[in-house]
Amino acid sequence: MLSWVLQLVLFFIPPLILMFTSRPGSFVHRNAVQGLFFQLALYVAAALLGVVSFVTCGAGALLCGVLGLIGVAVPIIGGVVAFGGNVFEPPVSSGVAKSLTR
């Protein structure tokens, strides 16, 4: 839960710290990996949105609010799910995280 909720303030730092300090395969480690890959996917989407905004002379910037809303809502949902004792797998990045942590 801590990995998800602290992402609202410290972005990718809490999942990175918890991933390296927890035992591989543990509940904390799996949530931290999912959170880290979600943050990486969010950064890639922001970079692509920046390029699209530049190419379209700012018309792509209209999607910045949507990306910001996703960046706030998913960590909150992840914290609630993790508080319930389950590993939260965001739809965008869970496949990559699963394949790299096996």
BELVEN-V595769 format. One record per residue. N is the residue number from 1. RES is the residue in one letter. SS is DSSP state (helix for helix, strand for strand, loop for the rest). PSI is psi in whole degrees, 0 to 359 (NA if undefined). OMEGA is omega as a letter, one per 30 degrees, with the letter a starting at -180 (999 if undefined). Layout:
# BELVEN-V595769
n;res;ss;psi;omega
N;RES;SS;PSI;OMEGA
N;RES;SS;PSI;OMEGA
This chain:
# BELVEN-V595769
n;res;ss;psi;omega
1;M;loop;319;a
2;L;helix;323;l
3;S;helix;320;a
4;W;helix;314;a
5;V;helix;321;a
6;L;loop;347;l
7;Q;helix;337;l
8;L;helix;333;a
9;V;helix;317;a
10;L;helix;7;l
11;F;loop;244;a
12;F;loop;355;a
13;I;helix;311;a
14;P;helix;315;l
15;P;helix;325;l
16;L;helix;314;l
17;I;helix;314;a
18;L;helix;329;l
19;M;helix;319;a
20;F;helix;338;a
21;T;helix;350;a
22;S;loop;162;a
23;R;loop;131;l
24;P;loop;134;l
25;G;loop;351;a
26;S;loop;168;l
27;F;helix;315;a
28;V;helix;318;a
29;H;helix;316;a
30;R;helix;319;l
31;N;helix;322;l
32;A;helix;319;l
33;V;helix;316;l
34;Q;helix;317;l
35;G;helix;320;l
36;L;helix;316;l
37;F;helix;330;l
38;F;helix;316;l
39;Q;helix;321;l
40;L;helix;319;l
41;A;helix;323;l
42;L;helix;320;l
43;Y;helix;320;l
44;V;helix;317;l
45;A;helix;322;l
46;A;helix;321;l
47;A;helix;316;l
48;L;helix;322;l
49;L;helix;326;l
50;G;helix;319;l
51;V;helix;316;l
52;V;helix;320;l
53;S;helix;322;l
54;F;helix;316;a
55;V;helix;323;a
56;T;loop;16;l
57;C;loop;40;l
58;G;loop;351;a
59;A;helix;331;l
60;G;helix;346;l
61;A;helix;346;l
62;L;helix;336;l
63;L;helix;356;l
64;C;helix;323;l
65;G;helix;320;l
66;V;helix;316;l
67;L;helix;321;l
68;G;helix;320;l
69;L;helix;320;l
70;I;helix;319;a
71;G;helix;339;l
72;V;helix;318;a
73;A;helix;318;a
74;V;helix;316;l
75;P;helix;326;l
76;I;helix;314;l
77;I;helix;318;l
78;G;helix;321;l
79;G;helix;320;l
80;V;helix;317;l
81;V;helix;318;l
82;A;helix;326;l
83;F;helix;331;l
84;G;loop;356;l
85;G;loop;13;a
86;N;loop;156;l
87;V;loop;124;l
88;F;loop;130;l
89;E;loop;102;l
90;P;loop;142;a
91;P;loop;331;a
92;V;loop;317;a
93;S;loop;1;a
94;S;helix;326;l
95;G;helix;318;l
96;V;helix;316;a
97;A;helix;319;l
98;K;helix;317;a
99;S;helix;329;a
100;L;helix;345;a
101;T;loop;9;l
102;R;loop;NA;999
